[in-house]
Amino acid sequence: MQMFLKPLAELAEYSEIRDRMGRGRGIVSLTGCIDAHKAHMIYGLSFDAEKVLVITENDMTARVLHEDLSFYYPEAALYPAKDLLFYQADIASNLLDIQRLRAFRALTGEKQAVVVLPASALMDRVSTRESFTDACIALDLGDETDLDWLKKQLTLLGYERTAAVNLPGQFAVRGDILDVWSLTEDHPYRIELFGDEIDSIRAFDAESQRSVEELPRVLIFPACDSVGETGPFLDWFPENERSTAFFLDEPGRIYDALKVTEDEFRESVKNRMERGDYKKGETVPEITGVSEITAMLNRRRSVALSSLDTRKSSWDVTDVFGATVQSTAGYMGSFDLLAQDLLKYRKRGFRVIVLSGSRTRAKRLAQDLSGLDVPAFYTENQDYEVQKGQIVVLYGHRRPLRPCEPRIRVSADPPRGHYRDGYLR
């Protein structure tokens, strides 16, 4: 997406921030950020990282930022938090487990992995990377395996045996045929054995039972995130690993959210113990506390994005950069006002990128703007380098937000270069 990286690359401070991210430990703070350009900045600072971890205040902010980042990272995973206060509640849906395990699948894969999660998701203990990867079952076409062993392993990994596979997390056995639906996949697998040899592997539709595609190999992930040895989620990212980019969305709010959740959890456990809810020999649940989480993040190199200055009492802030933001008013459905503003931005030398929710609408929008003497054109090439004064219409979706014009600075005098989210200069 050179279209969105080029304007950032022209800023000297952008290169300095990226350089600081690769050196030392602690928090690089970028203040003055608003929601409208956080996703763009995260992408610009992490486009070449092997893993990207974005931490937000709560589930709602995580979902919103995940939606924004999906424009830049279509495969970005959302890692929701478990309910630490009502951990014994009966939850009918396994959607939360599906989302969490798909995040683990991304982190264990060879492609770039981008994970967005609320701060409280860092508190519960999960399988270590070694335990999780060791628990995965790899089946190759032509290999020999034992069906009884497979049934036992799937049960240990949290799968439910049923008469027929209808939902993720289930498996069924009929003769020498094993059906299993991994929580990380859109379709279940059908594995046929000839004796002990795997004769056929294919994905199939659970409703029609028709084959979707034949596969040479499948990797079945656990159906829960607590198999084997457990530990803090951040242990998946070694301290000396420089291939992961960490981002803290409003670190002050993250700290407050962690503190509140920990206090409520401790109080809940205390009340349960006083009521005698725990049976003799039952393990009392434990979480990773706020002090341990902040210490672990301070030992890694992270970037803090915040609207105000980051509180240094909680975070080890080593470098501070700033952003001055100028917002513009919405158009309230007025196409003429949009056209007038686009001409103003063009006259001022802005690179203008207009996003539309569908290709058909994007092409029509470019034509309509041209009809109002606004020199706009449509392209699907996201590596196209937009020149100053050009207006480009592009297919893509982002949560509607007011455009902004931040200036990155490290001193009292702001630099000349700046960019506008949606309208790039």
Number of C-alpha atoms within 10 A of each C-alpha: 14 15 17 23 17 18 22 23 13 14 18 13 19 19 14 12 18 15 11 18 23 14 10 13 19 21 28 24 27 25 21 18 24 21 18 22 21 18 22 19 19 20 19 21 22 20 18 13 16 16 20 24 20 24 26 27 22 19 19 13 17 23 18 14 23 24 21 22 25 16 17 20 18 12 16 20 26 24 26 25 19 16 14 19 15 10 10 8 8 7 9 6 8 14 13 14 21 21 17 23 24 20 23 24 21 19 21 15 9 9 11 18 22 27 25 26 27 24 28 29 24 23 24 20 19 23 22 21 19 12 16 23 15 13 19 16 15 10 17 17 17 16 12 15 15 12 19 8 9 13 17 11 16 23 15 15 22 16 23 19 17 14 11 14 22 16 17 23 25 23 25 20 18 10 9 13 17 19 25 28 27 24 27 24 16 13 19 27 27 23 21 20 22 12 12 14 16 21 16 18 23 20 23 20 15 19 8 7 12 11 15 13 11 13 15 11 15 16 13 20 26 28 26 20 20 18 18 14 13 18 17 20 18 18 14 16 17 13 16 12 10 17 15 24 24 24 25 23 27 23 27 19 17 20 21 14 18 25 16 12 20 20 12 14 19 16 13 15 17 12 12 13 13 10 9 10 11 13 9 7 6 8 8 10 12 13 16 19 19 24 12 12 19 18 14 16 20 19 17 23 24 25 27 26 27 23 18 16 18 23 12 11 7 15 19 20 19 15 15 18 20 24 21 17 19 12 15 10 8 13 12 8 8 9 13 12 13 15 17 13 13 25 20 13 20 20 12 12 15 23 24 25 23 18 18 18 12 13 17 10 15 23 17 15 21 21 18 15 20 14 11 13 11 18 17 21 17 19 14 13 12 13 12 14 16 21 17 17 20 23 26 22 24 24 19 15 15 17 12 9 13 17 18 23 21 21 21 26 23 15 10 7 7 14 14 9 16 21 22 22 22 21 19 26 26
